[in-house]
Amino acid sequence: MYSSGAENGSYSLTFLGKKVGRRHSVAPAGKQHAWETTERSSCPEDRELSSRPGRVPVTAQVLEDLPGSIPELKDETPCPIIHNTQFDQYEDNTAAVCHHKTLWMKRWDAFRCWIGGNHRKHPGQEVNRGSLESQLSASSDADQPADAERSQDVKIYIPYESAELCITQIAEDMEALKRRHLEKLQQLEEIFQATARENQEWTVQRIRSNHQSKMNTLRRILDLYQEKVEKKNADWERSVAALTAQNEQLQEEQRVERRRSKEEALQWDREKSKMLELFSNRLDVLHSHQASTLQELQMARQEVGKVQEMLTASSQEQQEVVEEGESSENKGLPDQQQTLACNESDQPLEGAKARLEELKESLYQREREITELLEAEKSPIPPIPLPPCRVLLPTVIHKAHAICSAVDETRALLDLMIEENRVALVEARDKLGRLQMTEEDSNDRETTDQDGFDEYESSVSLLQETVRGYEVSQLALDCIKTGESPATNDCDAVSELEDILGRGTIGTTEGVKSVGQQLLLLQDQLKQVKDEKRKMIENYTSERTMRKKYYNMVEDMKGKIRVFCRIRPVNRTEVGGTTVVEKMDDYSVTVESPRGPREFQFDMVFGAEASQEDLFHDTNRLIQSAIDGYNVCIFTYGQTGSGKTFTMVGDKEQKNPGIMPRSFNAIFDIIQESSSKFDFKVSAYMLELYSDRLQDLFVSPAGEAQAQPQSHGPARRVEIKRNRKGVVFAQGAETKEASSAQELYALFLQACANRHISATKMNLESSRSHLIVCIMVESRSLTNGSVSTGKLSLVDLAGSERAAKTGAKDHQLKEATSINKSLSALGDVISALSAELPHVPYRNSKLTQVMQDSLGGNAKTLMIVNISPSECNLDETLTSLIYATRVKAITNNAQRNVENKEIAQLKEVIMKLRSGQTVEEDI
Ligand SMILES: Nc1ncnc2c1ncn2[C@@H]1O[C@H](COP(=O)(O)OP(=O)(O)OP(=O)(O)O)[C@@H](O)[C@H]1O
């Protein structure tokens, strides 16, 4: 503020470091000390006053230089200049003094006003000269407008002592002010420091509480996660325990079943070997009988030779006797001698007859033996036990299903866990990031609260561990999902996680890890179980196939009718509908009926994908039998539109020929192969059973109509007859010979052209009649001359139909009624035969008469039951399958129609001899 200092024997007055005046220490002679302003006033009055001793001009500049922070002056504070100036010494100039006093009073007021008003400025701030002066002038103007023009340049001359006093006073005031300012400053500093301290504490407090609440939230979240993880762990442990228990149970069952299957397989092997032994024994017996029969035949041949010799000898003797008789007649010998000679010649003939009787007896004996043998063949064969796999398979499949569903559930749970863990991991990472960012902000604000920092550190480390825990869980869960073991040390993160796992710091991780390991174990076990199941199924299938093969052999030997089942593909009208038929394997088919699935067993089951070749492949064997001299019948059965004609005949364009055309080829292929040993003759007749009337298909209806009026007789009737051996034949039907497959096929086409076919709702080319194609193959052995006659009957039955479904009306309805009637008669026959009833109603229908030798007769019969896979035909399918199952129970007595050359000739000789005919020598 103000200071004074000695300067070359003079004192200078400075205000706030600015030199404002100087006082000479040694007053000039005759002059009092006076303050001189450093700035000289340009006003002449000023100069005048200042030149006067004891006076110092107090200019606006001086006042202006006063500090702005001068404390407010009280109203009663007297003007120091007036107070300190001894105006008495200016008695000579009273008016001027008064004027000055008044002026000073005004100025003091103005000064006081200025001090209390806008002049309170921050130290160092420049004083607004204009404002001071304007105020000074304003105050003077108010009271004395006359002085207005001089107010700008008012110069006050005060006595030096007064000025000194004034200045001293001012200096003291200033000092006091300075002190007060300093005190205030100190106070302010203290307040500031206290406030800053308080503020800091408050901020720290707030940050701490903020952190605390965040920490609490985090802890709560962590607790929640912990709880969740524990719950999950418990769930996992429970499911793992359940799976382990299930697995153990399964393994136990598997062990038991494996043991049982082994035992049963052994038993089955034993049965099989027994069966094979039985077969081979029977074969041996058959061979030995064959050999002995041949021997017998040889002997018989020799005997016949002897008889012939005897006959020749006797006839020669007779001849001689006759000749002798004639000569003796001529010579006149007596009658007695002639009679004697005749009696003698009769003796060898008697011997020959006796020998013939003997031979006959021995042949009958052989016949009886062979019949007994055949009877023995028919004797019941011990039942074949079901293979063990058959019993096991449903259990295994059930268990496998249970495991698969458990695995699916576990997978879903695992996916859920992975997702939840991933979300939790992301959240924990976010939280950690946010916490770290908050801490960085706090660091920027330079808060140095140790407790808060410690808490922050602990929460960060806790969060980091949680994040790690989640990362490990994620890794473990991923490993579980992919089914791979966790790759250790493949990267730093994994090794770190492995460290954590190893230290066992995170219970959750350990739990997850153990669950993962157990799951991996379970997966392995499941794989093993699946492999074993697959192997068991394979074993079962092969066992079943073998069993079926042997079973079929046995059934064949028994003469059982073979039944194949063929499922046709869905047709255009059925596309999009439900299919209820499923081929389980080569021998069984299941139908989903409203009362649950029903399984049917057949000798062979062909699915929709089976080709005509596949079907014929298994049928081919019967063609060979027909050529060997057996009576063979192949017929198709099923509802309308189920594919009977497709199976028997094939499609219209013959791109997929059926059994009939293939059989024609096969017959001639076999004939070709055996042409060096046999001489064959193939002939055929083809009939249609239409509206219970048998029609010869080689005669066209037009031709028949033409022939009838010319012959004037009744229409040629075809009738079913049976020969002595029970083989059915059509009397009155034209039989045509064929020397090649093409010729036979041409005959077949000719017959088909005469068939009744029309379109129904169910089938565009529905057979309205039953087609019967009979091919007779006569083979004569070139080596021994034996003759066998085989008959191959190929029957394409018309399909059973419901008028409502087929939309049959009028004529078609009559056809349908007739078809259904004949089929129902066939059903009755099948039922009677399968139930082994004493009476079989063959005569109820022409169809059953035609098929008499095929069902319960002496034929080798194959029935193909055709079914539709669709739900809309479910009833018909079930009916067909039930009938087919019944047919399987029917036993035929297949016999070969062969006549041995010698026996036939012997019989002929006997017949001739009996009838008294002469027997030719070349027999
Ligand atoms: N296995 C199959 N593969 C392809 N198409 C088939 C099969 N089975 C039948 N079809 C077709 O189904 C339709 C009806 O067959 P098909 O004429 O053989 O029946 P159907 O049982 O003889 O009938 P209907 O008793 O009325 O004569 C035909 O168009 C036939 O081509």
The ligand as an SDF file (V2000), in Angstrom:
LIG
                    3D

 31 33  0  0  0  0  0  0  0  0999 V2000
  -44.8410 -102.5780  -57.2410 N   0  0  0  0  0  0  0  0  0  0  0  0
  -45.3510 -101.6480  -58.0760 C   0  0  0  0  0  0  0  0  0  0  0  0
  -44.5410 -100.7430  -58.6340 N   0  0  0  0  0  0  0  0  0  0  0  0
  -45.0400  -99.8120  -59.4830 C   0  0  0  0  0  0  0  0  0  0  0  0
  -46.3440  -99.6940  -59.8130 N   0  0  0  0  0  0  0  0  0  0  0  0
  -47.1910 -100.5740  -59.2730 C   0  0  0  0  0  0  0  0  0  0  0  0
  -46.7480 -101.5820  -58.3870 C   0  0  0  0  0  0  0  0  0  0  0  0
  -47.8130 -102.2920  -58.0070 N   0  0  0  0  0  0  0  0  0  0  0  0
  -48.8750 -101.7620  -58.6490 C   0  0  0  0  0  0  0  0  0  0  0  0
  -48.5040 -100.7260  -59.4120 N   0  0  0  0  0  0  0  0  0  0  0  0
  -49.3810  -99.9080  -60.2510 C   0  0  0  0  0  0  0  0  0  0  0  0
  -50.6260  -99.7960  -59.5780 O   0  0  0  0  0  0  0  0  0  0  0  0
  -51.6960  -99.8410  -60.4810 C   0  0  0  0  0  0  0  0  0  0  0  0
  -52.6830 -100.9400  -60.0930 C   0  0  0  0  0  0  0  0  0  0  0  0
  -52.0240 -102.1690  -60.1570 O   0  0  0  0  0  0  0  0  0  0  0  0
  -52.7120 -103.4930  -60.7000 P   0  0  0  0  0  0  0  0  0  0  0  0
  -53.5240 -103.2650  -61.9260 O   0  0  0  0  0  0  0  0  0  0  0  0
  -51.6460 -104.5110  -60.8380 O   0  0  0  0  0  0  0  0  0  0  0  0
  -53.6520 -103.8060  -59.4850 O   0  0  0  0  0  0  0  0  0  0  0  0
  -54.5640 -105.1070  -59.3040 P   0  0  0  0  0  0  0  0  0  0  0  0
  -54.3660 -105.5720  -57.9210 O   0  0  0  0  0  0  0  0  0  0  0  0
  -54.2770 -106.0850  -60.3590 O   0  0  0  0  0  0  0  0  0  0  0  0
  -55.9760 -104.4920  -59.4200 O   0  0  0  0  0  0  0  0  0  0  0  0
  -57.3290 -105.2540  -59.8980 P   0  0  0  0  0  0  0  0  0  0  0  0
  -57.6000 -106.2780  -58.8800 O   0  0  0  0  0  0  0  0  0  0  0  0
  -58.3380 -104.2070  -59.9130 O   0  0  0  0  0  0  0  0  0  0  0  0
  -57.0360 -105.8330  -61.2090 O   0  0  0  0  0  0  0  0  0  0  0  0
  -51.0910 -100.0690  -61.8360 C   0  0  0  0  0  0  0  0  0  0  0  0
  -51.0150  -98.8780  -62.5450 O   0  0  0  0  0  0  0  0  0  0  0  0
  -49.7060 -100.5650  -61.5570 C   0  0  0  0  0  0  0  0  0  0  0  0
  -48.7740 -100.1930  -62.5770 O   0  0  0  0  0  0  0  0  0  0  0  0
  1  2  1  0
  2  3  1  0
  2  7  2  0
  3  4  2  0
  4  5  1  0
  5  6  2  0
  6  7  1  0
  6 10  1  0
  7  8  1  0
  8  9  2  0
  9 10  1  0
 10 11  1  0
 11 12  1  0
 11 30  1  0
 12 13  1  0
 13 14  1  0
 13 28  1  0
 14 15  1  0
 15 16  1  0
 16 17  2  0
 16 18  1  0
 16 19  1  0
 19 20  1  0
 20 21  2  0
 20 22  1  0
 20 23  1  0
 23 24  1  0
 24 25  2  0
 24 26  1  0
 24 27  1  0
 28 29  1  0
 28 30  1  0
 30 31  1  0
M  END
$$$$
